[in-house]
Amino acid sequence: MRQKRTIYFNDARHYYLFVFEPPMTLQDAWLPIDEIAGTAVDTFVYGVERGDGLFYPSRVGMRFGQDIQPFQMAAYWRTWHNMQSLIDRDLDPLQVLIDRAHEKNIDFIPSLRMVSHGGMDPAHRLENGGRGLVHPEVRDHQFAVLEELTTEYPTEGVELDFALPGGSPRVLRPEDVPSATPLITDYVEKISEMVRGRPGGAGQVGVRVLPTEEMNLDQGLDVRSWLERGLIDFAVPLRYGYMILDPDLPMDWLIEAAHVSDTAVYGMLQPYVCDEQTSAPQRVWPTPEQMRAAAASYWSRGVDGLYTWFMRWPLGDTERRILTELGDPDLIAEEDKHYVLARNVQTDPTAHYQVHLPVEIAASDTGTRHPIPFHIADDVEGAKDRIRQIQLKLNITDLVSADRISIHLNGQSLAGEICRRSCGSDIAPYIGQWLEFDLRDVLPRKGENLLEVSLDQRVEGLVGPLRVEQVEIVVEYGPYPSRFP
């Protein structure tokens, strides 16, 4: 049975064990739970390992920091001694978090990176030419850790992280994919049987997988078979190394397939609207309006809950407000939204799912309509007496006012809409232009939309290409109609 959840993830490191000075107080040890308590978050997922040691005193696996002493980094020194300071008081760092979560009526699910582990034989690692999970020793170790997490700790289940975390290049070597894909499926089944058959009541089995079916199959992850065989209780699609909030994440195939087998899908709201991967000078967290837009888009496409992490820390009033809104689609239905279309500048198509920005238009490429599809959740037609205004914003590099371009929305020209121009960048104002359209007659529609940009004529003497860098849609609501009868 699909379960609605609002999930917050903590990786145990960046905003927790890396930060506090030992000895760790209980107030500091409780913080990952206390900072989300009282919001809509009902499930806490905790990353118990990054691939080089566990963040709790495991009976079956190596603890983080055990093999790298004396420490070269203050963060690693803090991590070890924060855990040890609790252990010295007969407190298990993991149990402390679990107990606190349950005190606050929050489910606790540990998340395990599946491809590697602390103390792993270097010859088994993919980066060293090994075969990773094809080696039975690797599978057995990870199984033992998962068994410990589900049978020796009062968790609500486990999450298996296959989404290439921490820059992991692959789950399997390309040459192993054809033969090892059934092996991975059988392995997931073995884990599922163990978690669901544990003493004291069945646990849930969740998976982090890649956004598209093709990306998963390329890694040896036959997610559709997992669903058809009923092996998992929830799935979370994401590209771990791409931390950009994407309201158009290509997960519809997964939602459809999962719901046939009564499996939940939770939409991952990534923590930034731009960062180094999009050529931004720094990481920028989304505003409440931007998070609201992505959340509404996911709800409208049928997700069973929302999942986020790495918000601006320490979590303040803004972050807690966002977490409160995520739990109920009705709370955001008629609230302002700011859709920011995802962009990617990585050149390897095998490492990323398709996004539609940036779009480069050669100076000689005249008359070609370049498509930029996007999805919005707002019922523009049904709520027109509540919508105050809708803006469409495009940032185009190397655009000059003498260039002639055409922009169409769902086949209709925007030539008759009011357009304001401004500098394309605060840092380098000469780099391009923002075009801001106040949409009055040509409006987007709920669901799928198609924006098309074409170059009619480049100004004489300028032969460099245009580049559509950013596209944004802003929907603002008000208590009264915005038109005069």
C-alpha positions in Angstrom: 0.0 0.0 0.0 1.4 3.4 -1.0 2.2 5.6 1.9 2.3 9.4 1.8 5.5 10.8 3.3 7.3 14.1 3.7 11.0 13.2 4.0 14.1 15.1 5.1 17.6 13.6 4.5 20.7 14.2 6.5 24.0 12.8 5.3 25.4 12.6 8.9 28.3 14.8 7.9 28.1 18.4 6.5 25.5 19.7 8.9 26.0 17.4 11.8 29.1 15.3 12.7 31.5 17.5 10.8 30.4 20.6 12.5 30.1 20.3 16.3 33.0 20.4 18.6 33.4 17.2 20.8 32.4 16.1 23.3 28.9 16.1 21.7 26.0 17.2 23.9 22.7 15.5 23.6 21.2 18.8 22.4 23.7 18.7 19.5 23.2 15.0 18.9 19.4 15.6 18.6 19.6 18.5 16.3 19.0 16.7 13.0 15.6 15.6 14.4 14.8 18.7 16.4 15.4 21.1 13.5 12.6 19.4 11.5 10.2 18.5 14.3 7.0 20.4 14.2 7.0 20.8 10.4 5.2 18.4 8.0 8.3 16.1 7.9 7.2 12.7 9.1 10.1 10.7 7.9 13.8 11.2 8.6 16.3 9.4 6.3 19.9 9.2 7.6 22.9 8.5 5.4 24.9 6.0 7.5 27.9 5.8 5.2 29.5 7.6 2.3 31.5 4.6 1.2 34.5 4.7 3.5 33.1 3.9 7.0 29.9 3.8 9.0 28.7 6.7 11.2 27.7 4.4 14.0 29.5 1.6 16.0 28.6 -1.2 13.7 29.1 -4.8 14.7 29.7 -5.9 11.1 31.2 -3.0 9.3 34.1 -0.5 9.8 33.4 2.7 11.6 34.3 6.0 9.8 37.7 7.3 10.7 39.1 4.0 11.9 41.6 3.7 9.1 42.7 7.3 8.7 44.2 8.3 12.1 45.8 10.6 12.9 43.4 12.8 11.0 44.4 15.4 8.3 41.1 17.2 8.5 39.3 18.9 11.4 35.9 17.7 10.1 37.1 14.0 10.3 38.6 14.5 13.7 35.3 16.0 14.9 33.3 13.2 13.4 35.3 10.5 15.2 35.4 12.2 18.5 31.7 13.2 18.4 30.7 9.6 17.9 33.3 8.5 20.5 32.1 11.0 23.1 28.6 9.5 22.9 29.9 5.9 22.9 32.0 6.7 26.0 28.8 7.5 27.8 27.2 4.2 26.7 25.2 6.0 24.0 25.0 4.6 20.5 25.0 7.6 18.1 22.6 5.9 15.8 20.2 4.9 18.6 20.2 8.4 20.0 18.9 9.7 16.7 16.3 6.9 16.3 15.0 7.4 19.8 14.7 11.2 19.3 12.9 10.7 16.0 10.4 8.4 17.6 9.9 10.8 20.5 8.9 13.4 17.9 6.6 10.9 16.0 9.0 10.8 13.0 9.8 7.6 11.2 13.5 6.7 10.9 15.0 5.1 7.8 18.7 4.6 7.3 20.1 5.0 3.8 23.1 3.0 2.6 25.2 3.7 -0.4 25.3 0.3 -2.2 28.4 0.5 -4.5 31.2 0.6 -1.9 31.9 0.4 1.8 34.6 1.2 4.4 37.3 -1.5 4.6 36.4 -2.8 1.1 39.1 -4.8 -0.7 40.7 -2.2 -3.1 40.7 -4.8 -5.8 36.9 -4.9 -5.7 36.4 -1.2 -6.3 35.3 -0.1 -9.8 37.8 2.7 -9.9 40.6 0.1 -9.5 39.2 -2.2 -12.2 37.2 -4.3 -9.8 33.6 -5.5 -10.3 31.9 -3.9 -7.3 28.6 -5.6 -6.5 29.4 -8.5 -8.8 31.8 -9.7 -6.1 29.9 -11.8 -3.6 32.1 -10.4 -0.8 30.7 -6.9 -1.5 27.1 -8.0 -1.6 27.5 -10.0 1.6 29.0 -7.1 3.5 26.3 -4.7 2.4 23.6 -7.3 3.2 25.0 -7.7 6.7 25.0 -4.0 7.3 21.4 -3.7 6.1 20.4 -6.7 8.3 22.0 -5.0 11.3 20.1 -1.8 10.6 16.8 -3.5 10.3 17.0 -6.2 13.0 19.2 -4.7 15.7 17.9 -1.1 15.5 14.2 -0.1 15.7 14.1 1.5 12.2 11.1 1.6 9.9 13.1 0.1 7.1 16.0 0.9 4.8 16.8 2.9 1.7 19.2 1.4 -0.9 21.1 4.2 -2.6 21.9 3.3 -6.2 21.8 6.9 -7.6 25.5 7.3 -8.1 26.2 9.1 -4.8 29.3 11.0 -4.1 30.5 11.1 -7.6 30.4 7.3 -8.1 30.9 6.8 -11.8 28.8 3.6 -12.1 27.0 0.8 -10.3 28.5 -1.8 -12.6 31.2 -1.9 -15.2 29.6 -1.6 -18.7 30.8 -5.0 -19.7 29.1 -6.6 -16.6 25.7 -5.0 -17.2 24.2 -7.7 -19.4 25.1 -10.6 -17.2 24.9 -8.9 -13.8 21.5 -7.1 -14.1 19.6 -10.2 -13.1 22.1 -10.7 -10.3 21.3 -7.2 -8.9 17.6 -7.9 -9.2 17.9 -11.1 -7.2 20.1 -9.3 -4.7 17.4 -6.6 -4.1 14.9 -9.5 -3.7 17.1 -11.1 -1.1 17.3 -7.8 0.8 13.6 -7.3 0.5 12.7 -10.7 1.9 15.1 -10.1 4.9 13.7 -6.6 5.7 10.1 -7.6 5.3 10.5 -10.8 7.2 12.4 -9.4 10.2 11.2 -10.3 13.7 8.8 -7.8 15.2 7.2 -6.7 12.0 8.0 -6.0 8.4 10.2 -3.0 7.4 9.9 -1.0 4.3 12.4 -1.2 1.4 13.1 2.0 -0.5 15.5 2.7 -3.3 17.2 5.7 -4.7 17.5 5.3 -8.5 18.3 7.4 -11.5 15.6 9.5 -13.2 15.1 7.8 -16.5 14.6 4.1 -17.2 17.4 4.1 -19.8 19.9 5.5 -17.2 19.0 2.8 -14.8 19.3 0.0 -17.3 22.6 1.3 -18.4 23.8 0.8 -14.8 22.3 -2.7 -14.4 19.3 -1.5 -12.5 16.1 -3.1 -13.9 13.8 -1.0 -11.8 10.7 -2.1 -13.7 11.4 -5.7 -12.8 11.8 -4.7 -9.2 8.4 -3.1 -9.3 6.7 -6.0 -11.2 8.1 -8.4 -8.7 6.9 -6.3 -5.7 10.4 -6.0 -4.2 10.3 -2.4 -3.0 7.9 -0.1 -1.1 9.1 3.2 -2.5 11.4 4.7 -5.1 13.1 8.1 -5.2 14.4 9.2 -8.6 17.4 11.6 -8.7 20.8 12.2 -10.2 22.8 12.5 -7.0 25.6 14.5 -8.5 23.2 17.0 -10.1 21.9 19.0 -7.2 19.7 21.4 -9.2 16.0 21.8 -8.4 14.2 20.6 -11.5 10.4 21.0 -11.7 10.5 18.9 -14.9 12.4 15.9 -13.6 11.7 13.0 -16.1 10.0 10.6 -13.7 6.6 10.0 -15.2 7.6 6.6 -16.4 8.5 5.6 -12.8 5.3 7.0 -11.3 3.2 5.1 -13.8 5.1 1.8 -13.4 5.3 2.1 -9.6 1.6 2.8 -9.1 0.6 -0.3 -11.1 2.4 -2.3 -8.4 1.1 -0.1 -5.6 4.6 1.3 -4.9 5.1 4.9 -3.8 7.3 7.4 -5.6 8.7 10.4 -3.7 9.8 13.4 -5.6 13.3 14.7 -4.7 13.5 18.4 -4.4 17.2 19.2 -4.9 18.7 22.0 -2.8 20.0 24.6 -5.3 18.6 26.6 -8.3 22.2 27.1 -9.6 25.7 26.1 -8.6 29.1 25.3 -10.1 27.5 22.8 -12.5 25.4 25.4 -14.1 28.4 27.8 -14.4 27.1 29.9 -11.5 29.7 31.7 -9.3 28.2 30.2 -6.2 25.4 27.9 -4.9 22.0 29.5 -4.6 19.2 28.0 -2.5 15.7 28.2 -3.8 13.2 30.7 -2.5 9.9 29.4 -1.0 8.2 30.4 -4.3 10.7 28.3 -6.3 10.4 25.3 -4.0 6.6 25.7 -4.1 6.6 25.6 -7.9 8.7 22.3 -8.1 6.6 20.7 -5.3 3.3 21.6 -7.0 4.7 20.3 -10.3 5.6 17.0 -8.6 2.2 16.7 -6.9 0.4 17.3 -10.1 2.3 14.5 -11.8 1.2 12.0 -9.2 4.0 11.6 -6.6 3.1 10.1 -3.2 5.2 12.5 -1.2 8.1 14.9 -1.3 11.7 14.5 -0.2 14.4 17.1 0.3 17.8 17.8 1.9 20.7 20.1 2.3 18.7 23.2 2.9 20.4 26.4 4.1 21.7 25.6 7.5 21.0 26.1 10.3 17.4 25.7 9.3 15.5 28.9 10.1 12.0 30.2 9.7 12.1 30.2 5.9 13.3 26.6 5.8 10.8 25.4 8.3 8.0 27.2 6.5 9.0 25.4 3.3 9.1 22.0 5.1 5.6 22.7 6.5 4.2 23.5 3.1 5.6 20.4 1.5 3.2 18.2 3.4 0.0 19.3 1.8 -0.6 20.2 -1.9 -3.6 22.3 -0.9 -1.4 24.7 1.1 0.5 25.7 -2.1 -2.3 25.4 -4.7 -3.0 29.2 -4.8 0.3 30.5 -3.5 2.9 32.3 -5.6 5.2 30.1 -7.6 8.4 30.6 -9.4 9.3 27.9 -11.9 13.0 27.8 -12.8 13.8 25.4 -15.6 16.8 23.3 -15.0 20.0 23.7 -17.0 23.1 21.7 -17.4 26.5 22.4 -18.9 28.0 18.9 -18.6 29.0 17.5 -22.0 28.8 13.8 -21.3 25.2 12.7 -22.3 25.6 9.3 -20.6 26.1 11.0 -17.2 23.0 13.1 -17.2 19.4 13.0 -18.2 18.2 15.4 -20.8 17.4 19.0 -19.8 16.5 21.6 -22.4 18.8 24.5 -21.4 21.0 26.0 -22.5 19.9 26.4 -26.2 22.5 27.7 -28.6 21.3 29.3 -31.8 23.9 30.0 -34.5 23.9 33.4 -36.2 23.1 31.6 -39.5 20.3 29.5 -38.0 17.4 31.7 -38.9 13.8 30.6 -38.9 14.3 27.4 -36.8 12.1 27.1 -33.8 14.1 25.7 -30.9 11.8 23.9 -28.4 11.9 24.3 -24.7 9.2 22.2 -23.0 8.1 22.8 -19.4 5.3 21.8 -17.0 3.4 24.0 -14.6 0.9 22.9 -12.0 -1.3 26.0 -11.8 -4.8 25.9 -13.2 -4.4 29.1 -15.2 -7.8 28.9 -16.8 -9.7 27.8 -13.7 -8.0 30.3 -11.4 -7.9 33.3 -13.7 -9.8 35.4 -11.2 -7.3 34.6 -8.5 -4.1 34.9 -10.5 -2.7 38.4 -10.3 0.0 38.1 -13.0 2.1 35.6 -15.0 5.6 36.5 -16.1 7.8 34.6 -18.6 11.5 35.4 -18.3 14.3 34.5 -20.6 18.0 35.2 -20.2 19.8 35.2 -23.6 23.5 35.6 -23.8 24.9 37.9 -26.5 21.5 39.2 -27.4 21.4 42.9 -28.6 18.3 45.0 -29.1 18.8 45.1 -32.9 18.5 41.3 -33.2 15.2 40.1 -34.4 13.9 37.0 -32.6 10.5 35.3 -32.4 9.1 33.6 -29.2 6.1 31.4 -29.3 4.2 29.8 -26.4 2.1 26.7 -27.3 2.2 27.9 -30.9 1.1 31.5 -30.2 3.4 34.4 -30.8 4.3 36.7 -27.9 4.9 39.6 -30.2 1.8 41.3 -28.8 2.7 40.9 -25.2 4.5 43.6 -23.1 8.2 42.9 -22.9 10.8 44.6 -20.7 14.5 44.2 -21.2 17.2 44.4 -18.5 20.9 43.5 -18.2 21.6 39.7 -18.2 23.9 39.7 -15.2 24.6 41.8 -12.1 28.3 40.8 -12.3 28.7 41.2 -16.1 25.8 43.4 -17.3 27.1 43.4 -20.9 26.9 39.6 -21.3 23.3 39.4 -22.5 19.7 40.5 -21.8 16.7 39.4 -19.7 13.4 39.5 -21.6 10.5 39.7 -19.2 7.0 39.2 -20.7 3.8 40.2 -18.8 1.5 37.5 -20.2 -2.0 38.8 -20.7 -3.4 37.2 -23.9 -1.1 34.3 -24.5 -1.0 32.2 -21.3 0.6 28.9 -20.3 -1.8 26.0 -19.5 -1.8 23.5 -16.6 0.4 20.6 -17.5 2.7 20.4 -20.5 3.7 23.6 -22.3 6.0 24.3 -25.3 8.1 27.5 -25.5 9.9 28.0 -28.9 12.6 30.5 -29.6 13.8 31.3 -33.1 16.3 33.8 -34.6 14.8 35.8 -37.5 17.8 38.0 -38.2 21.2 38.6 -36.4 22.3 42.2 -36.5 24.8 42.9 -39.2 28.5 42.4 -38.2 27.8 40.1 -35.3 28.3 36.4 -36.1 28.5 34.9 -32.6 25.6 32.6 -31.5 22.8 33.4 -29.2 22.4 31.3 -26.1 19.2 30.9 -24.2 20.6 30.4 -20.7 17.6 30.7 -18.4 13.8 30.4 -18.6 11.5 31.2 -15.6 7.8 31.4 -15.2 6.4 33.4 -12.3 2.8 32.9 -11.2 1.4 35.4 -8.6 -1.9 35.2 -6.9 -4.1 37.8 -5.3 -7.5 38.0 -3.6 -9.2 39.9 -6.5 -9.3 39.6 -10.3 -6.6 41.5 -12.1 -8.8 42.7 -15.0 -11.3 45.5 -15.0 -14.8 44.4 -16.2 
